[in-house]
Amino acid sequence: MARRPSAGLGVARAFELVRKELMGEFGADMFRSYIDPLRLVAEFDGTIVFRAASRVAQERLREQVQHRLEARLRAYVPELSPVEILLEHEIPEDVRALADARIGGDLRPVAAQPAPVARQGMTFETFQVDDSNRRPFEVARMIAAGDAASFPVWLVHSPPGCGKTHLLHAIAHEAALKTPERKVLLMTGQEFLETFQSALHKKRDSSIFKDMVRAPNLLMIDDFHRVCGKRATEEEAFDTMHELNRRGGQVVLAANHGAEGLEGLDDTLRAKLKGAAASEILEPEAPLRRAILEARVAHHAHAASGFSVVPAALDMIAERMHVTGRELDGAVCQLLIEWKISGGKQVTLEAATNALQSKLADGAERRITVQLVQKVVARHFNMSVQQLLERTRRHAIARPRQIAMFLACRMTHASLPDIGQRFGGFDHTTIMYARDRIAQMGEQDAAFKAELEGIARTIRREP
């Protein structure tokens, strides 16, 4: 295998090499449609800015390519700044002015730079707050202000799409403004995993990686669950946290589950996270969903002048779409398409209903979530949700967990893999076994069947 260029290679040259690697990884069709049109714009305030050709391309690149792009670039430029993929109208004028001035030479080390510019407007001001997320929001603000030194590790967890990433970017943005002397590094679990493993597998000196992740005063890792189950990487994560905390630094982790629900976690690292401060973000209720919808419409209206939705349509969506903030953003994007197709006419209640017909729950029945099922089942068996999600075969926990899985299959719209993730990363075959096993027990035992029906009635009545 050809030897990698030196760490001093510029981003522009590294991107030329990485493009060829990405073509081999993703194939000619994906490369031609999405990766080839991607353009490197500038390095600005600690962020490497790329321009995507379209909204569809931007979403596909962020979902499937960005973490691989960053990992491959970092193999050439270990001190690489975080990457952001924007559309033409999202790129500030002062960034365009730098397009020809700051790309190509050596980059400053990530840990020595200010935090990245707020991604997609992810600041505390744009984070919608109610009782479901107020405590995590307040903790995040304390960390950003430097007032939370009493808890060296903070774990924020929730189902996907509830705002964890928003909070982490808000912390980075606010910390750069209020405590610019602090060194802040924000990365994803996938970036941590791939960059560390690249250093090991390619027999490169891992000291560059260790210096990068241990230099900050504040290290934040999003999607930390992606690190779980990778023994060497977990050990490196533990050592990194220990070293940062020893020097008085702070670590913020975001994951889809609390310490008990993270699958494959090493006992030592699990014990450390169980002893850390933790906050859970719950799925949004109707008032918060309404606020999120209004904020997202305003966000898109800033770029698409004239875009508007009648308040009655937003009320209807908030009542009938019992989903996360990320899915609500998708609904607003669908309304934006409807607005463009209509020639710029305000989106009416009828138009919104037609555009979102496949996503709307029956207005007469509240959509039941996996989270609600877990809460009611845990309460029925006099335990906490964290205990219900504990990875153990003890009958006192395993049986209620199977019942919750069974009811989640019967009463929610979630897929088997999604239910497995909500229960701590179980395979879909485990969910199928629990579903079929509990159903069989209900057919054989009338009293057990009555108990299941009683729990289901409680779930339906739950406010």
Sequence and secondary structure as in RCSB ss.txt:
>XXXX:A:sequence
MARRPSAGLGVARAFELVRKELMGEFGADMFRSYIDPLRLVAEFDGTIVFRAASRVAQERLREQVQHRLEARLRA
YVPELSPVEILLEHEIPEDVRALADARIGGDLRPVAAQPAPVARQGMTFETFQVDDSNRRPFEVARMIAAGDAAS
FPVWLVHSPPGCGKTHLLHAIAHEAALKTPERKVLLMTGQEFLETFQSALHKKRDSSIFKDMVRAPNLLMIDDFH
RVCGKRATEEEAFDTMHELNRRGGQVVLAANHGAEGLEGLDDTLRAKLKGAAASEILEPEAPLRRAILEARVAHH
AHAASGFSVVPAALDMIAERMHVTGRELDGAVCQLLIEWKISGGKQVTLEAATNALQSKLADGAERRITVQLVQK
VVARHFNMSVQQLLERTRRHAIARPRQIAMFLACRMTHASLPDIGQRFGGFDHTTIMYARDRIAQMGEQDAAFKA
ELEGIARTIRREP
>XXXX:A:secstr
      TT  HHHHHHHHHHHHHHHH HHHIIIIITT EEEEEETTEEEEE SSHHHHHHIIIIIHHHHHHHHHH
H TT   EEEE GGGS HHHHHTTTTSSSS    GGGS     GGG SSTT   STTTHHHHHHHHHHHHT  TT
 SEEEEE STTSSHHHHHHHHHHHHHHH TTS EEEEEHHHHHHHHHHHHHTT  THHHHHHHHS SEEEEESGG
GGTT HHHHHHHHHHHHHHHHTT EEEEEESS GGG TT  HHHHHHHHTSEEEE     HHHHHHHHHHHHHHH
HHHSTT  B HHHHHHHHHH    HHHHHHHHHHHHHHHHHTTS  B HHHHHHHTTTT   TTS    HHHHHH
HHHHHTT  HHHHT     HHHHHHHHHHHHHHHHHS   HHHHHHHTTS  HHHHHHHHHHHHHHHHH HHHHH
HHHHHHHHHHH  
